[in-house]
Amino acid sequence: MIPSFLWKTLFGAHFDVGTYGTLAPLLILYAITTGVYSLSSVIITYEMSRKIANTSWVQLAFSGMLAFGVYLLHNTLHQVILVQLV
């Protein structure tokens, strides 16, 4: 639905959407990653609401590690998604 030139402008010249065969596995992996992150956020929020544990620092630490990991490994979209999943 979005023209190829817009993808290249927003994400760089190396982002090729000419063949959706290479894009589909990334979208599936990103959907799995987003699901895992969402589930962990819900669990942490639930634990915090019940005052069972003070886990807000854990979420903050993992967010910092995620940003640092993406900073180190960001050559391809596949690397970025794998860093988020790990």
N, CA, C and O atoms as a GROMACS GRO file, in nm:
protein
  344
    1MET      N    1   0.081  -0.120   0.000
    1MET     CA    2   0.000   0.000   0.000
    1MET      C    3   0.085   0.127   0.000
    1MET      O    4   0.040   0.232  -0.044
    2ILE      N    5   0.209   0.116   0.049
    2ILE     CA    6   0.298   0.231   0.052
    2ILE      C    7   0.398   0.217  -0.062
    2ILE      O    8   0.457   0.111  -0.080
    3PRO      N    9   0.419   0.324  -0.139
    3PRO     CA   10   0.512   0.315  -0.252
    3PRO      C   11   0.655   0.282  -0.209
    3PRO      O   12   0.698   0.316  -0.099
    4SER      N   13   0.726   0.218  -0.299
    4SER     CA   14   0.863   0.175  -0.270
    4SER      C   15   0.955   0.293  -0.239
    4SER      O   16   1.041   0.283  -0.152
    5PHE      N   17   0.938   0.404  -0.310
    5PHE     CA   18   1.026   0.520  -0.285
    5PHE      C   19   1.009   0.574  -0.144
    5PHE      O   20   1.104   0.626  -0.086
    6LEU      N   21   0.887   0.563  -0.089
    6LEU     CA   22   0.864   0.612   0.047
    6LEU      C   23   0.934   0.521   0.149
    6LEU      O   24   0.991   0.570   0.247
    7TRP      N   25   0.928   0.389   0.126
    7TRP     CA   26   1.001   0.296   0.213
    7TRP      C   27   1.150   0.328   0.211
    7TRP      O   28   1.214   0.331   0.316
    8LYS      N   29   1.205   0.350   0.092
    8LYS     CA   30   1.348   0.379   0.081
    8LYS      C   31   1.384   0.513   0.145
    8LYS      O   32   1.491   0.527   0.204
    9THR      N   33   1.294   0.610   0.134
    9THR     CA   34   1.318   0.741   0.196
    9THR      C   35   1.317   0.730   0.348
    9THR      O   36   1.402   0.788   0.415
   10LEU      N   37   1.220   0.657   0.402
   10LEU     CA   38   1.207   0.647   0.547
   10LEU      C   39   1.311   0.555   0.610
   10LEU      O   40   1.364   0.586   0.717
   11PHE      N   41   1.339   0.441   0.545
   11PHE     CA   42   1.422   0.338   0.607
   11PHE      C   43   1.559   0.320   0.543
   11PHE      O   44   1.638   0.240   0.593
   12GLY      N   45   1.588   0.390   0.435
   12GLY     CA   46   1.718   0.379   0.372
   12GLY      C   47   1.714   0.304   0.241
   12GLY      O   48   1.619   0.232   0.212
   13ALA      N   49   1.819   0.322   0.162
   13ALA     CA   50   1.826   0.264   0.028
   13ALA      C   51   1.836   0.112   0.030
   13ALA      O   52   1.802   0.047  -0.068
   14HIS      N   53   1.882   0.055   0.140
   14HIS     CA   54   1.899  -0.090   0.147
   14HIS      C   55   1.769  -0.163   0.180
   14HIS      O   56   1.765  -0.286   0.178
   15PHE      N   57   1.664  -0.088   0.211
   15PHE     CA   58   1.537  -0.150   0.245
   15PHE      C   59   1.460  -0.178   0.117
   15PHE      O   60   1.406  -0.086   0.055
   16ASP      N   61   1.455  -0.305   0.079
   16ASP     CA   62   1.392  -0.344  -0.048
   16ASP      C   63   1.257  -0.408  -0.021
   16ASP      O   64   1.249  -0.512   0.045
   17VAL      N   65   1.152  -0.346  -0.072
   17VAL     CA   66   1.019  -0.406  -0.060
   17VAL      C   67   0.969  -0.453  -0.195
   17VAL      O   68   0.850  -0.481  -0.212
   18GLY      N   69   1.058  -0.463  -0.291
   18GLY     CA   70   1.020  -0.511  -0.423
   18GLY      C   71   0.968  -0.653  -0.419
   18GLY      O   72   0.876  -0.689  -0.492
   19THR      N   73   1.028  -0.734  -0.334
   19THR     CA   74   0.981  -0.871  -0.316
   19THR      C   75   0.933  -0.886  -0.173
   19THR      O   76   1.011  -0.869  -0.079
   20TYR      N   77   0.808  -0.915  -0.158
   20TYR     CA   78   0.753  -0.929  -0.023
   20TYR      C   79   0.794  -1.060   0.043
   20TYR      O   80   0.766  -1.081   0.161
   21GLY      N   81   0.860  -1.148  -0.033
   21GLY     CA   82   0.907  -1.273   0.024
   21GLY      C   83   1.010  -1.252   0.133
   21GLY      O   84   1.015  -1.330   0.228
   22THR      N   85   1.093  -1.149   0.122
   22THR     CA   86   1.194  -1.122   0.224
   22THR      C   87   1.137  -1.042   0.341
   22THR      O   88   1.194  -1.042   0.450
   23LEU      N   89   1.026  -0.976   0.318
   23LEU     CA   90   0.966  -0.893   0.422
   23LEU      C   91   0.877  -0.975   0.516
   23LEU      O   92   0.868  -0.944   0.635
   24ALA      N   93   0.811  -1.076   0.463
   24ALA     CA   94   0.717  -1.155   0.543
   24ALA      C   95   0.781  -1.223   0.665
   24ALA      O   96   0.724  -1.215   0.773
   25PRO      N   97   0.898  -1.288   0.652
   25PRO     CA   98   0.958  -1.349   0.773
   25PRO      C   99   0.992  -1.246   0.880
   25PRO      O  100   0.981  -1.276   0.999
   26LEU      N  101   1.032  -1.127   0.840
   26LEU     CA  102   1.061  -1.022   0.939
   26LEU      C  103   0.934  -0.979   1.011
   26LEU      O  104   0.936  -0.956   1.132
   27LEU      N  105   0.824  -0.968   0.938
   27LEU     CA  106   0.699  -0.929   1.001
   27LEU      C  107   0.650  -1.035   1.099
   27LEU      O  108   0.598  -1.003   1.206
   28ILE      N  109   0.666  -1.162   1.063
   28ILE     CA  110   0.626  -1.271   1.152
   28ILE      C  111   0.712  -1.270   1.278
   28ILE      O  112   0.661  -1.282   1.389
   29LEU      N  113   0.843  -1.256   1.262
   29LEU     CA  114   0.934  -1.252   1.375
   29LEU      C  115   0.905  -1.131   1.463
   29LEU      O  116   0.911  -1.140   1.586
   30TYR      N  117   0.875  -1.018   1.401
   30TYR     CA  118   0.843  -0.898   1.479
   30TYR      C  119   0.711  -0.914   1.555
   30TYR      O  120   0.698  -0.866   1.668
   31ALA      N  121   0.614  -0.981   1.494
   31ALA     CA  122   0.487  -1.006   1.563
   31ALA      C  123   0.509  -1.094   1.686
   31ALA      O  124   0.450  -1.069   1.791
   32ILE      N  125   0.593  -1.196   1.674
   32ILE     CA  126   0.625  -1.282   1.788
   32ILE      C  127   0.696  -1.202   1.896
   32ILE      O  128   0.665  -1.214   2.015
   33THR      N  129   0.791  -1.120   1.855
   33THR     CA  130   0.866  -1.037   1.950
   33THR      C  131   0.773  -0.941   2.024
   33THR      O  132   0.784  -0.926   2.146
   34THR      N  133   0.683  -0.878   1.952
   34THR     CA  134   0.589  -0.785   2.015
   34THR      C  135   0.497  -0.857   2.112
   34THR      O  136   0.464  -0.803   2.218
   35GLY      N  137   0.455  -0.978   2.077
   35GLY     CA  138   0.371  -1.056   2.167
   35GLY      C  139   0.441  -1.092   2.296
   35GLY      O  140   0.383  -1.081   2.404
   36VAL      N  141   0.566  -1.134   2.285
   36VAL     CA  142   0.645  -1.170   2.405
   36VAL      C  143   0.665  -1.046   2.493
   36VAL      O  144   0.651  -1.054   2.615
   37TYR      N  145   0.698  -0.933   2.432
   37TYR     CA  146   0.720  -0.811   2.510
   37TYR      C  147   0.590  -0.766   2.578
   37TYR      O  148   0.592  -0.725   2.694
   38SER      N  149   0.479  -0.772   2.506
   38SER     CA  150   0.351  -0.731   2.563
   38SER      C  151   0.312  -0.819   2.680
   38SER      O  152   0.265  -0.770   2.782
   39LEU      N  153   0.330  -0.949   2.665
   39LEU     CA  154   0.296  -1.042   2.772
   39LEU      C  155   0.382  -1.015   2.896
   39LEU      O  156   0.332  -1.017   3.008
   40SER      N  157   0.510  -0.992   2.876
   40SER     CA  158   0.596  -0.966   2.992
   40SER      C  159   0.560  -0.834   3.060
   40SER      O  160   0.567  -0.824   3.182
   41SER      N  161   0.521  -0.734   2.983
   41SER     CA  162   0.479  -0.607   3.042
   41SER      C  163   0.351  -0.622   3.124
   41SER      O  164   0.337  -0.562   3.230
   42VAL      N  165   0.258  -0.701   3.074
   42VAL     CA  166   0.133  -0.724   3.146
   42VAL      C  167   0.161  -0.798   3.277
   42VAL      O  168   0.104  -0.765   3.381
   43ILE      N  169   0.248  -0.898   3.273
   43ILE     CA  170   0.280  -0.974   3.394
   43ILE      C  171   0.348  -0.885   3.497
   43ILE      O  172   0.316  -0.891   3.616
   44ILE      N  173   0.442  -0.803   3.453
   44ILE     CA  174   0.511  -0.713   3.546
   44ILE      C  175   0.413  -0.612   3.606
   44ILE      O  176   0.417  -0.586   3.726
   45THR      N  177   0.325  -0.557   3.524
   45THR     CA  178   0.227  -0.460   3.573
   45THR      C  179   0.131  -0.525   3.671
   45THR      O  180   0.095  -0.464   3.772
   46TYR      N  181   0.090  -0.647   3.643
   46TYR     CA  182   0.002  -0.720   3.734
   46TYR      C  183   0.071  -0.742   3.869
   46TYR      O  184   0.010  -0.720   3.974
   47GLU      N  185   0.195  -0.785   3.866
   47GLU     CA  186   0.268  -0.807   3.991
   47GLU      C  187   0.284  -0.677   4.069
   47GLU      O  188   0.274  -0.676   4.192
   48MET      N  189   0.308  -0.569   3.998
   48MET     CA  190   0.323  -0.440   4.067
   48MET      C  191   0.191  -0.395   4.128
   48MET      O  192   0.189  -0.336   4.236
   49SER      N  193   0.079  -0.422   4.059
   49SER     CA  194  -0.051  -0.378   4.110
   49SER      C  195  -0.091  -0.456   4.236
   49SER      O  196  -0.162  -0.404   4.322
   50ARG      N  197  -0.046  -0.579   4.246
   50ARG     CA  198  -0.077  -0.660   4.364
   50ARG      C  199   0.023  -0.635   4.476
   50ARG      O  200   0.008  -0.687   4.586
   51LYS      N  201   0.125  -0.556   4.447
   51LYS     CA  202   0.230  -0.523   4.542
   51LYS      C  203   0.300  -0.647   4.597
   51LYS      O  204   0.342  -0.652   4.712
   52ILE      N  205   0.312  -0.747   4.509
   52ILE     CA  206   0.383  -0.869   4.549
   52ILE      C  207   0.533  -0.844   4.544
   52ILE      O  208   0.609  -0.889   4.630
   53ALA      N  209   0.574  -0.772   4.441
   53ALA     CA  210   0.717  -0.749   4.425
   53ALA      C  211   0.737  -0.610   4.365
   53ALA      O  212   0.653  -0.559   4.291
   54ASN      N  213   0.848  -0.552   4.397
   54ASN     CA  214   0.885  -0.425   4.337
   54ASN      C  215   0.967  -0.454   4.213
   54ASN      O  216   1.090  -0.459   4.219
   55THR      N  217   0.901  -0.472   4.100
   55THR     CA  218   0.968  -0.516   3.978
   55THR      C  219   0.984  -0.405   3.874
   55THR      O  220   1.024  -0.433   3.761
   56SER      N  221   0.955  -0.284   3.910
   56SER     CA  222   0.969  -0.177   3.811
   56SER      C  223   1.114  -0.158   3.770
   56SER      O  224   1.141  -0.122   3.655
   57TRP      N  225   1.207  -0.182   3.859
   57TRP     CA  226   1.349  -0.168   3.824
   57TRP      C  227   1.391  -0.274   3.724
   57TRP      O  228   1.482  -0.251   3.643
   58VAL      N  229   1.326  -0.392   3.728
   58VAL     CA  230   1.360  -0.498   3.632
   58VAL      C  231   1.320  -0.455   3.491
   58VAL      O  232   1.396  -0.472   3.396
   59GLN      N  233   1.201  -0.399   3.479
   59GLN     CA  234   1.154  -0.351   3.348
   59GLN      C  235   1.243  -0.239   3.297
   59GLN      O  236   1.274  -0.233   3.178
   60LEU      N  237   1.284  -0.150   3.385
   60LEU     CA  238   1.373  -0.041   3.345
   60LEU      C  239   1.509  -0.094   3.301
   60LEU      O  240   1.566  -0.046   3.204
   61ALA      N  241   1.561  -0.193   3.372
   61ALA     CA  242   1.691  -0.252   3.336
   61ALA      C  243   1.684  -0.321   3.200
   61ALA      O  244   1.775  -0.305   3.118
   62PHE      N  245   1.578  -0.397   3.175
   62PHE     CA  246   1.566  -0.464   3.047
   62PHE      C  247   1.546  -0.365   2.933
   62PHE      O  248   1.595  -0.388   2.822
   63SER      N  249   1.475  -0.257   2.957
   63SER     CA  250   1.458  -0.154   2.854
   63SER      C  251   1.592  -0.089   2.820
   63SER      O  252   1.620  -0.062   2.703
   64GLY      N  253   1.674  -0.065   2.921
   64GLY     CA  254   1.807  -0.009   2.897
   64GLY      C  255   1.896  -0.105   2.821
   64GLY      O  256   1.970  -0.064   2.732
   65MET      N  257   1.888  -0.235   2.856
   65MET     CA  258   1.967  -0.336   2.783
   65MET      C  259   1.919  -0.348   2.639
   65MET      O  260   2.000  -0.369   2.549
   66LEU      N  261   1.789  -0.334   2.617
   66LEU     CA  262   1.734  -0.340   2.481
   66LEU      C  263   1.788  -0.224   2.397
   66LEU      O  264   1.831  -0.245   2.284
   67ALA      N  265   1.785  -0.105   2.452
   67ALA     CA  266   1.836   0.011   2.378
   67ALA      C  267   1.986  -0.005   2.348
   67ALA      O  268   2.031   0.027   2.238
   68PHE      N  269   2.061  -0.054   2.444
   68PHE     CA  270   2.205  -0.075   2.425
   68PHE      C  271   2.231  -0.184   2.321
   68PHE      O  272   2.321  -0.171   2.238
   69GLY      N  273   2.152  -0.291   2.325
   69GLY     CA  274   2.168  -0.399   2.228
   69GLY      C  275   2.138  -0.354   2.085
   69GLY      O  276   2.209  -0.392   1.992
   70VAL      N  277   2.034  -0.273   2.069
   70VAL     CA  278   2.002  -0.220   1.936
   70VAL      C  279   2.110  -0.124   1.890
   70VAL      O  280   2.143  -0.119   1.772
   71TYR      N  281   2.167  -0.048   1.984
   71TYR     CA  282   2.276   0.043   1.950
   71TYR      C  283   2.396  -0.035   1.897
   71TYR      O  284   2.462   0.008   1.802
   72LEU      N  285   2.426  -0.150   1.958
   72LEU     CA  286   2.540  -0.230   1.916
   72LEU      C  287   2.515  -0.307   1.787
   72LEU      O  288   2.601  -0.312   1.699
   73LEU      N  289   2.397  -0.366   1.775
   73LEU     CA  290   2.366  -0.453   1.663
   73LEU      C  291   2.247  -0.397   1.585
   73LEU      O  292   2.132  -0.427   1.616
   74HIS      N  293   2.275  -0.317   1.486
   74HIS     CA  294   2.167  -0.258   1.407
   74HIS      C  295   2.200  -0.253   1.257
   74HIS      O  296   2.154  -0.163   1.187
   75ASN      N  297   2.280  -0.349   1.210
   75ASN     CA  298   2.316  -0.350   1.068
   75ASN      C  299   2.199  -0.387   0.978
   75ASN      O  300   2.185  -0.332   0.869
   76THR      N  301   2.114  -0.478   1.023
   76THR     CA  302   1.998  -0.519   0.945
   76THR      C  303   1.873  -0.518   1.034
   76THR      O  304   1.884  -0.517   1.156
   77LEU      N  305   1.757  -0.518   0.970
   77LEU     CA  306   1.633  -0.525   1.047
   77LEU      C  307   1.622  -0.658   1.121
   77LEU      O  308   1.567  -0.664   1.231
   78HIS      N  309   1.675  -0.763   1.062
   78HIS     CA  310   1.672  -0.894   1.126
   78HIS      C  311   1.750  -0.891   1.257
   78HIS      O  312   1.705  -0.948   1.357
   79GLN      N  313   1.865  -0.827   1.259
   79GLN     CA  314   1.944  -0.814   1.383
   79GLN      C  315   1.868  -0.738   1.489
   79GLN      O  316   1.868  -0.777   1.606
   80VAL      N  317   1.804  -0.629   1.451
   80VAL     CA  318   1.731  -0.546   1.547
   80VAL      C  319   1.617  -0.626   1.609
   80VAL      O  320   1.595  -0.620   1.730
   81ILE      N  321   1.544  -0.700   1.527
   81ILE     CA  322   1.432  -0.778   1.578
   81ILE      C  323   1.481  -0.889   1.670
   81ILE      O  324   1.419  -0.915   1.773
   82LEU      N  325   1.591  -0.955   1.634
   82LEU     CA  326   1.646  -1.060   1.720
   82LEU      C  327   1.695  -1.004   1.853
   82LEU      O  328   1.679  -1.068   1.957
   83VAL      N  329   1.754  -0.885   1.851
   83VAL     CA  330   1.797  -0.823   1.978
   83VAL      C  331   1.675  -0.796   2.064
   83VAL      O  332   1.679  -0.819   2.185
   84GLN      N  333   1.567  -0.749   2.005
   84GLN     CA  334   1.444  -0.724   2.082
   84GLN      C  335   1.387  -0.853   2.137
   84GLN      O  336   1.337  -0.855   2.249
   85LEU      N  337   1.394  -0.961   2.061
   85LEU     CA  338   1.342  -1.088   2.107
   85LEU      C  339   1.423  -1.146   2.221
   85LEU      O  340   1.368  -1.200   2.316
   86VAL      N  341   1.554  -1.134   2.212
   86VAL     CA  342   1.640  -1.188   2.318
   86VAL      C  343   1.622  -1.107   2.445
   86VAL      O  344   1.686  -1.136   2.546
   0.00000   0.00000   0.00000
